[in-house]
């Protein structure tokens, strides 16, 4: 799939420029933020220092003894007055209660605050304490103009204005620069400073509060930003454009050249081409950095691909030749297995069918059936160790030896002993084969069999169902010479069946890594409701395939079924 046909890509140059401009904006924002902080911090620190100095001076003039006295008197009146009265702080009842607090000594202290406010050009200065229960800032001495001043015991809260919380006040007391700043439509920008008032024991009894307008300071900030931001924008844009040009020359152009070479290289058919290419080498990138290293890697890659394609072409030819040979071997192996089921089943006494599916192109399983004489039928099913071509060759030899010896006559045990001794003579690769060999006397239904390490057969029992017949196993064929095998017999009555198979059936595995197993085999065999051996085997193959699902066949699957008609 070509990227140019699926989605239009953004230019790398455009991406780089966007990233640089975005970075410049971030730098501008941070620079403005830093400059504002550096400008505001010392200015507010200076305001706070001056306000604290003025407050300390006024407090010294009033005197600590009087302040402790007047705070105590105001608190006594305030806290001893019922809330329903003091809540209406402008009522005659409450004013009459607090008015006696305004004596000559109080007026002298208030005049000092008023003089401090006027000479220091403060918005206001006053002494207060905080009522935690009702969240009120209660006035003790207010240095405001007479027309706007609060009497001692009057209060301010969020109900009739705005006040700072105890946390804000505490932060202001602890900081060397922090001042709460508010904006009003009349005064404009106002900063507030708090200093603590102590009694003779060193306990905080209230606060001295000072308000000052900082409109000139706000105008200075606005002027600073109006000059600083445009200058920084011009400088950063210029730097960004220079950086974009340098990046374009040293990074983007070489990368685009590499991308173009890559597109050209991918359009070349490397399978049919028999000469080396030099698409990347022709670029000659000399940037002296990682991009040059990338180019050198691409040049080496191009050479490696050329060499690999030559090897792939050679291997492909060999694989094609091997595949042809395997197809031929598969055909030879398939031809070696008898398929004249209808011909041999033409006899009235029995009907049989067999089936073999190799796990690879060729397999090691095999079956066989042949007439030894007019009244004896030989039945063979076997499984060679291993898979592929070696197993197929060993299978052909084993099959030929079994049939040749069986046609000479004799019992199954004698036939297997001969085949075992013959295979052991030249078995240099230590291969072996499991074999079940049975000879059916057609006229009577008697079967004589011998088992050389093969799977147990299924035989129709007295209940009419196919049941596992656990016969006696002998040594596998080809493992050791001189082995004696044992015969055993059973009789097939009219309508009974014989089913033999290789381990590929029982050991078929599904996605859950479960085996098909002998129990499922027996259940499936007895669910089949027909008599046809071919139908039974095709049914069993379908059962195994449905159980295995998408799992790849691991072993050869071979089955042989006989229905004895009598």
N, C-alpha and C positions, 0 to 999 in steps of 0.2 A: 504494500500500500504506500503510495507516495503522499508525503505530507502536504505538498502543494495542492493536491486534489481533494484533501479531506478538510483542511482548516487553514485559513489564512493566518499566518504567523505575524506577530509584531516585530518590527525591526529592532535588532539588538542595539543599534545606535540610539533609537528612540527610547528604548528601555533604560539604557545607561544615562541618557540626558535626563529622563524623568527621575531616576534614582538620585542623580546629582542635585537636581533642583529641589527634590523632596528633602535631601540632606541639608541643603542650604537653608530651607525654610525652618527645619528643626534647629539648626545652629542659630539662625536669626532669633527664633523664639527664646532659646536658652540664653543668648547674649542679652536680649532685652530684659529677660527676667533677672539675670544676674546684675545688670546695670541698675535696674530699678531697686533691687534689694540693697546694692551697695550705696545707692543714693538715699533711699528711705531710711535705712537702719541708722546711720549717724545723725540724720536730721531728727528722727524721733528720739534718739538718745539725748540729743541736745535739748529738745523740748522738755523731756522728762527731767533732765538735770536742772533746768531753769525753774520748772514748776515746783520740783521738790525743794529747791533752795528758797523760793518765795514762800512756800508753805511752812517750812521750818522757821523762817524769819518771822512770819505772822504768829506762829504758835509761841515763839519765844517772847514776843511782845505781849501776848495775852497772858501767858504764864501757865505752867502745868497745874498749879494748885487750883486755879480758877476753872480750868478746863475739866479737871477731875470732879470738881464740885458741880459745875453746870450739867455735865453728862449725867451725874448721879441724880440731880434734881429732875431733869427732863425724863429720865427713865422711870423714876418713881411715879411721876404724874402720869406718864403714858401707860405703864403696865398696870397701875392701880385704877385706871379709868375703864369702865366696862366697854366692851367692843362695840356694843350697839350705839354708844355715845361717840367714841373716838372715830368710828367708821364714818360718821358725818362730821368730818373735821372742820368744815366751814360753818357749822351750826353755832348759834349763840351759846348753847349749853357748853359745847366743847371749848369754844374760844374763851368763855369766862373762866373755865378751869385752868387753861394754860396761860392766860394773860398775866397773872401774877409773876410768872417766870421772867417777864421782861422788866427788869429793874435797871437801875443806873449802871451797875457793874456789867450787866448783860449788854447794855447799849454801848458801853465803852469797848467791849470785845467786838461787837458787831461793827463799830466804826473802824476798828483796826482792819477787819476783813474787807470792809468797803474800800478803805484807802488802798489796801493791797491789790484789790481787784482793779481799781481805776488806774493805779500807777503801772501795774504789770500788764494792763490791757487784756485782762482775763474776761471770759464770758461770764463766769461766776466762780465763787469760792465759798465753801460752806462745810460745817461739821455735821456728821451724821452717825447714826449707828443702824445696824441691820436687824429687823424683826424677822427671825427665821420662820416663825409660825405662820405669819400672814404675808411673808415675802415683801416687806416694805422697807424702804430707806427712810428712816425717821430723822427729821431735821432737829439739830440742837442749836446751832447759830448759822443763820443764812446771811451771806454778805452781798446779796443781790440788791438792786434798787428797791427803795421802800415800797413802791407800788406793786412789786412782783415778789417781794421776799416772803418766805414762809415763817410763821411763828414757831417757836420751839415746841415740839410735840406733834406738829403737822408732818405729813408723810407723803411719799411719792411711791407709786407702784405701777405695775402694768395696767391697772384699772384706769388710772388718770394720767398716764404718760408711759415712759419706758425707763427701766433701770437695768443696771448690770447685775448679773447673778453673782453670788458669793465666789464661785469659781473664777469668774473674770476678775473680780476685785483681788482675789488671792494671787492670781497670775500677775496682775499689774504691780502688786506690792513686791513680788519676788524678782521681777524682771528689771534689767537696767535700761531697756528701750521700749518695751511694749506699752502701748497706750490704746485703749478701746476708741475706735473712730466711728462716728455716726454722721448721717447726713440729714439735715432739715431744710425745709423749703425757705425758712426765714434766715436762719444763721448760716446755712450752708454746711461745710464740713467742720465738725467739732471733735476735738480730742479730749479725753478725760484722764486725769491722774489721781491716784489715791495714795495717801500716806497714813500710816497707822498712828492712832493716839493712844498713849499708855497711861495707866494710873501709877501711883507711887510704888506699887508692888511689881511693876513691869508687865502687867496684863493689858491686852488690847481692849479698850473700852469703846472704840469707834474709829471713824475715819475722817480725815480732812480731804475733801473732794474739790478738785479744780478743773474747770472747763475752759478751753481756749479754742478759738476759731483758727483753723489752719487752711483757709481758702487760698491764701497766697502760696502755701506749700503745694496745694493741689494744682494751682496754675503752673508752678515750676515743673511739676511732673509732666503735665500736659505739654508744656513747651519743650521739655527734654525729649519726650517721645516723638514730637513732631519733627525734630531735627535728627535725632539718632536713628530712627527706623528707616527713613529714606536713604540716609548715608549708608547704613548697613546693607540695605537692599541692593544698592548700586554696586557696592564692593563685592557682596556675595554672588550676585549674578555674573559679574565679571570673572570672578574666580571660577565659578561653575562652568562658564563657557570655555575658559582656558583648559580646565580639567577635562571637559568633554572632548575638546579637540585632541588633547594628548592621548586620552583613552581610545578615541577613534583610530588614531594613527598606530598606536602600539599594541592594541588589543583587538578592536572590532574588525579592522580591515584584515589582519591575518586570520582571524577566526572565520570571517566570511569567505576568505580564499580557501581555507581548509574545508568549509562546508560545501563550496562549489566543487572542489576536487572530489569530495566524498560522493556528491550527487553524480558526478561524471563517472566515478569508479563503479558505483552501484549499477549504472546503466550498461556497463560492459558485461557481456556474457563470458564468465570465467570458465564455464564448462566446455564450451566449444573452442575457446581461444587456446592456442598452443604456444604463445610467445609471452615473455614477461612484459608487464606494464610498468610505466613510470609516471603515473598521474600525479602522485604526491611529491615525488622527487623533483619534478619540474617546477614546483612552487618556489623552492629555494628561500625559505623563511629564515631571516637572521635577526631575530629580536633580542637574543641573548637572555631569554628568561624561560619560564615554564612553557610558553607557547611554542618556542623553538624546540623544546624537549618533546612536546606533543607532536610537532611536525616530524621530528626524527623517529618517534615511535610509529607514526602512521606510515612512514617510508618503510620501516622494518616490517610492519604489519603487511603492507602490500607485497613485499618480497616473500614473507612467510605464507601468505594466502596463495601466491602463485605456485610455490613449492607444494603446498598442501593440496591444491587442485590437481597438480600432476599426479600426486600419490593417490588422490581420490579416484582419478580416472583409471589408474592402474588397478586399484582395489575393486572398483566397480566392474571392470572387465572380468576380474577373477570371480567376483560374487555372481555375476551373470552366468559365467560358465559353471560355477558350483550349483547355482539354482537350477540350471538345465539338467545337470547330472542328478540332483536330488529329485527332480520331477521324474526323471527316467527311473531312478531307484524306487520311487513311490509307485510308479506304474508296474515295475517288475514285482514288487512286494504284493501289490493288490492282485496281480495276476496269479501269484503263487497260492493265494487263499481260494479255496473252492467256492464257487457261487452257483453250482447246479442244484439249488435247493428244490426246484420244481421236479427236476428229473429224478432225484433220489427220493423225493417225497411222493412220487407217483405210485410207490408201493402202497398197498392198502394197510399195512401193519403199523406204519409210523409216519410222522411228518416232523421236519426239523427246519431251523433257521439259525443263522449266526450273523454276527455284526462286529466289526472292529474299526475304531476311530483312533488314529495315532495322535499323541500329544504334539509331536513335531511332524516334519515332512514325512519321515519314516519312523516306524515304531518297533518295539521289541515283543509286543503281544502277538499271538497267533492262535488260530483255531484250525481244526481239520476234521473231516469226516470222510470215510471211505468204506466201501464194501470189501471185506476180507475174503468172503466167499458168499454164496447165495443166502446163507442164514446168519451171517455175523457182520455187524456194523461197528467199525472203529470210530470212537469219539475222542477228540483231543482238544484241550484248551491249555495254554501255556503263557508264561510271562517271563521274559528275559530281563536280567538285571541291566540297569542303565537305559539309555534312550538314544535315538539318533542312528547314524549309519552303523557304528559297531554293533549295537543291539540288533539291528535289522539283519546284518550278516550272520550273527550267531543264531538268530531266529531261523534263517533259511536252512542253515546246516542242521539245527535241531529238528526242524520239521521234516526234513528229508530223511534223517536217520530214523525217526520214530515211524514214519509211514513205511519205509523200506523194510525195517525189521518186523513191523506188525504184519505186513503182507506175507512174511515167511511163516507165520503161525506162532503160537505160543501164548502164554499168559501175560497180562499187563506187567507183572513184576519182572518177568524175564526180559520183556521188551525194554523196560526202563533201565534194568541193570546193564544191558548191552549198550544202550545209548549213553548212559553215564560213563561207562568205561571208555567208550569211543571218544567222547568229548574231553575227558580228562587227559588223554594222551598228548594233545597239542594245545591245551588251554593255557597259553603263556600269559594271557591278560586276566586270568582268574575270574572269568565271567561264569555265570550260572543261570539256570532256567528252572522255574517251578512248573510242574506238569501234573495235570489230572488226565489219566488215560482210562477209558472204559470200553469194554467190548460187549455189545448187546446181542443176545441170541434172539433174533427177530421172531422166531416161531413161538417162543415161550415167555419172553419178556425178562428173562434173567440177565442181569448185568454183573460182570466181573470187572473190578476197577482197582487201580493202585494210585496213590497220591504221593507225589514227590514235592512236598513242601508247598502245595498249592492251596487255594481257598477251598473251604468246605462247600460241597454242592447243596442245592436245594432239591428235595424230592417230595412228591406228593405223599402225604401221610394218610392214616386211616380216616381222618376227618375230612379228607378231600382237599386240604390246603397244602400249599408248598411250605415245607419245613426244613430248617437247616439240618443237614445230616453230618454230624461230627465224626468223620472217618479218621483212621489212623494215618498220620503224616510220616512220610519218610524223608530222607535227606534230599535237598535240592540237587538237580542234575548238574554235573560239572564241577562240584566242589571237592569231591574226594573219590578216588577209584575204589573198586571192590565192594561197594555198598550193596547189601541185599534189600530188596523191597518186598512188601507184604501185599497180598491180594485180599480183597474183601468183596462180598457180593450182596446184592439186593434184587428184588423182583418188582418189575413194573406191571401192575394190573392194567386191564383195559381202561383207557381214559386218563391214566396217570401221566405226570409230566416230570421231566428232569431239566434243571436249570443250572448251568455252570458259568463262571465269570472270572474276570481278573480283578485284582485289588483296586484298579482305577475306578470301579463302580462304588464300592463301599467307602473309599477314601476321597471321593469328590468333596470339595470344600466350598462353603458359601462365604459371603462378606463378613460374617461374624466369626469366621475361622472354625465353624462347626463341621464335623464330618457327616456325610450322608448315612453311613453306618449300616450294620446288618439289620437292626430293628426296622429302620425305614425301608430297607430293601424288602424285608419279609412283608411289611404292611402293603407296599406298592405292588408286589407280586400277587398278593391275594386280593387286591382291589380290582385287578384286571378280570373282567367278567367273560372273556372269550376263550376259545380253545386254540386259536391260531398261534403257533410259535413266533411267526413274524410279527403278529399284532402285539404279543407280549413283549418282545424285545424293543419294538418301536415305542411302546408305552413306557417301558423302563427308561429308555434313553430320554424321553420327554420329561419324566419325573426327575432324573438326575440334572438335566439342563435347567429346569425350573428351580430346583434347589440351589444350584451353583450361582444362578443369576449372572452377574457381570464378571464373576471370577473366571480367570483364564484356566483352561483345562491343564492340570499338572501332570497327569499320567495317562497312558493309553487306556482306552475303555473297550473291553471285548466281552461279548456274551454269546452263549450258545444255548438254545432251548429245543427240547425234543418232546413231542406228544406221542405217547404210545397208544395206538388204536386197538392193538390186539389182533 
